[in-house]
Amino acid sequence: MSRTQFTDDTMFKRTGLKTGTMLRSNEGTFNQRVAQSEKDTFGQRAVAKAQDAQWVSREKARAELGNWEGWRDLAEQIRQHTIRYLPDYLEEFSDNVEKRGGHVFFAQTDIEARDFIIDLAKRKQVKHVVKSKSMVTSEIGLDPALLKVPGLQVTETDLAEFILEEDNWDEPTHLVFPAINKDRDRVQKVFHEKLGYEGDNDPQHEARFSRKVLRERFLEADMSITGCNFAVADTGMVNVVTNEGNADLSMAIPPTQVVVMGMERIVPSLKEAETMDNMLVRSAVGSKLTSYCTFTSPQVSGESDGPEDFYVVIVDNGRSNALGTDFEPILQCIRCASCLNVCPIYRHIGGKGYGSIYPGPVGAVLSPILQGDYEDFHDLPYACSLCSACSATCPVKIPLHELLLKHRKIEMNDDHLADAIASLTMKVVGIGMGHSSLFRTALEFDHVATNPIAKRGHKVTDGVEGAKRVPDSAQNLNTTGKHEEWMPLVFGGWTKVRDLPQPPKHSENFRSWYSERKKAQGSPEEFATRQAAILAKNPNARGAAPSGSKNVGKTGTTKANGFGTYDNSVSARRAGNEKTEPLGADTLPTALGSIEGETYGKRVYDMVREEIQAGRADSSTSSTNAANGGKGLNQ
């Protein structure tokens, strides 16, 4: 599948225009953004705290619903069905909006969407616009475009977005909690400098102050711009879900309302909207329902509520790139951010590290699709540990980690040089690993070869004599005030975030140890003779266990399968015939059972003890095989 493959079965006509031009939110490379995010210690703590708190509330809300996996299946089916018949439902929704006196505009690109809204504001001579939280308006870069219109004032009415606006239009870092990286002191400072706030840093006092400011701006507004959680096809209604009620005020007071929605945010009827709202709220904020769940449409004759002029801007902006491809499941997304709340990468780098309006796993999948290429987001598919936690928690069952792997495959196939290097590397590794002589040679020299690197690592100070220096990751070195990507070439990408222990000396590795052990053991004949001599010297090595053993008479028979000894011990404990204590000298014989009238375990135990005393320690398994011709335990 080519990354530029498009389909024509939508209501949007392809013209080859570049889409997603406003998606990028931060400058610099991915590594530079991550390094900058690591310096924001408060932001990292805030993200970690939010993730932990959301986990508890989310799991509780899901448990209260009951049969969560069944609800996930239903939500997935609803979204898949809607995407499959997307042109039909968009046409039905558009017709119903127009029947009620509204207007619908289909925008192929972010530029078309911005131009339509700005032209509308100019035609209506709008002086003040109020906006409720909307990711798609951030995606198309609407706020910066509106601010360039002479004489037009723009106010974000969601409290978190309002804080970001006053803080020099800072970028959001979370889909649901945009200002999660702002502490109370920062909010106090921003409100004081921009709005004349004279209060303290108590969040309640700050919220009351912002409420007073926003209420005045609602009354002054002549146009509102909102997002859309779900558009209902068979009624022409728009569903907006909030906790603050700002969207309701935006829709009720200004005479003109503009709804901006991604073309995939549609459901067939109110029945499906109810299901999707249920899944959205429980996954996003961990509650049964938000404070406000509103359905609105154009005001018709005889109604007192609703805007006089109602416009819906339906945005493609690259979404049709995914239709009919392996990436189509990403259009099922309902922007609940549950994938962000479980992602270990997001926990470490925060939202700004992604450099996209959409952070987290969903952003890593969606951003290259909306843009139509990997020019700005080629690193995002690799910002994933492939732990699949995002896929497991997604309420609409999007296989996010699998889609990220597909992105990686496409990038690798497009980058012929990297593909050739990777193929050559794997072939070399395969040859080395497949030939024992080459593998042994590599083991003999890997310790010496890594000495120059290890000398720059961190000395292990655990009190062990002969402690060595190992190359710690730069992330760990950073805790001591150091931060350097000191490994050369591609290895630097590894040691920046991972520890790379130095391979042991040839004389200390496993192969050397095993070889020396076999030499000390001698030939099978010598070993058998030695064990027979030990048995002859030890009278307790034959017959039943000593009379003092507390487990006499509680032995069983070893089963024929390889797990017989474990099964026998567990069965005895379940029957109440044996204490659940760690196996010791007196419990080992009966735990292993009896064979041919002898306490087999005791005999093996004594043999091993004699070996240890003689300075020739052998494992009980080896002793067992030699003394019994390999019978009794499957290897």
Helices and strands as residue ranges (DSSP letters): H 30-39, H 41-65, H 68-84, H 86-99, E 103-107, H 110-123, E 128-131, H 135-139, H 142-147, E 153-156, H 159-166, H 184-195, H 203-220, E 223-226, E 230-232, E 237-242, H 246-252, E 256-262, E 266-267, H 270-284, E 292-296, E 309-315, G 319-321, G 328-332, G 340-342, H 344-349, G 352-354, H 360-371, G 380-382, H 389-393, H 400-414, H 416-434, H 436-449, H 451-454, E 458-459, E 469-470, H 474-477, G 478-480, H 491-495, G 506-508, H 510-521, H 524-537, G 539-541, H 564-574, H 588-592, H 600-613, H 620-628
